[in-house]
């Protein structure tokens, strides 16, 4: 019992001093490239501690409307769903700004609607971004990602840039 008391005291101090987890929701719009720039929209839900965070994200990119010449020159629709790990600066370190790096993995579906061709498989992604505080819990989020699509995806490394409305809770 005498040896257990310091351990219990240490665990109690850690539990009392631990910072609460923070969560945020982002709704975004931007552009996905390769082979051409197309509208990308999506949503993400994340939670984090001081410098490490996790995020679940879903994104959809529209296809080109005039896609009859073949998959090499045509821009498909692209859907991705990923689970991401963020490493970020602590809030307040840089006033009103939180910079992060991100890496993740999940699934994708590349679809050429006009040709009735699609590929589904695993995707990985990495990138970086910044969350800038506006007022209260409202922030603007700027993000850049590079995706690596597996299997027989025609366009294997699309890139995405977006601007999002982010709310912390």
N, C-alpha and C positions, 0 to 999 in steps of 0.2 A: 504494500500500500504506500509506503514511504517513497518508492521509486516511481509510482504511478502518478502521485500528486503533481510533480513538476511537468510531466507530460500533459496532464489534463489542463493545467494552468496555461501552458504554452498554446495548446489547441484552442482554449477559450479566448485568449488574446488575439489569435489569428482570426477567429470567427467574428469577434467584435470589431476588429480593425479592417476587415476586408471591405473593399469598395463594392457597392452594388453593381450588378450587371446592367448595362444600358442597352436599349434596343432601338432600332430605327427602321423606318419604312421609306423606300424610294420608288417613285414612279418616274420613268424616264422616256426620253425620245432622242434619237440621234441618227447616225448613219452607219451602215455596214458596207465595207468595200469588198472587192474581188468578186466578180470581174468588173463591177460598176457600183457606184454609190446608190444605196437604196435606203428607204425609211426603216428604222429599227425602233421598236417600242418594247417596254417591259416593266417588270416590277421586281423588287428585291426586299427581303426581310432579313434583318441581321441583328446580332447581339454581340456585345463585346465587353471585355474587361479593360484594364488599363492600356495595354498595347496589342493585345491579341483579340481578334474578333472572328465570327463565323457568319456566313450569309448564304441564303438560298435565293437563287435568281432564276427567273424565266424571261426569255426574250424571243421576239418574233420579228423577222425581217421580211418585208414584202418582196415578191418576185417582180421581174420586168414584165410588162404586159405583152410585148411583141417578141415572144420567144418561140420561133419556129425553125431557127437555123441549126440547132444542135446544142448539146450541153456545154461544149467548150467555149462558145461565145455568148451563151445565155446566162443571165443572172437568176438563180433559183430563189425560192423562198427558203428561209432558214429559221428553224426553231431550236433553241437551246435551253436546257435546264441544268443548272450547275450548283454544286455545293462548294463554297469558297472559304479560304482561310485568308484573313486580313492581318497584316502587321502595320500598325498605325502609330502616329505620334499621339501622346496623351492629350486629351482635350485641355486647352488652356496653355499648353507649352508655347505655341505660336498663337497670338491673339486672334480669335475668331476663325481659325483655320486648323483643319486636321488633315494631314497628308497620310496616304496609305499606299502600300503595295499589296497585290492580291494574286493568289494562285488558286486554281480549283479544277474540278472535273465533274463530268456528268454525261448527259446524252445530247445528241443532235438529230435533226431530221432535215436533210437537204431535199427539196422537192421542186421539180420542173413541171409545173401544172399543165402547160400547153402540150408537153410531150408525154405526160403521164408516166414520169420516171421519178423515182425517189431513192434515197439512201439513208439508212438510219444506223447509228453507231455511237461509239464513245467519243467524247470531246474533252480536251484539256484547255485551260486558258490561263493567261497571266497578264498582268497589267499594273496600272497605277492610277491614282486619282487624288482628288482633294474635296473635302467638305468644308464649305464656307458658311459660317453662321450669319443669318440675316437678322431675325428678331425672335426672341423666345426660343422655342424648340425647332423653328423652321430654318432649314439650311438649303443651299444650292449645292449640288454634287456634280462634279466634272470627272469623267472616267474615260480611260482608254484601255482596250483589251485586244489581245491577239489570241485567236482560237486555233487549235490544231485538231482537225477532224480526222478520225480514223477510217480504216476500211477503204471503200471505193468512192469516197466523196470526190466529186469533180473539182471543187474549189476547196483545197485542204487547209488554207491558212487565212481565213477572213479576219479582218480587223474591224473593230467597232469603236466609235467615239460617241459619247452621249452627254446630255445635260439633264439633270433630274431634280425634282422637288423632293427633299428629304425632310422627314419629321422625326425627331427623337422623342422617345417616351420611356 
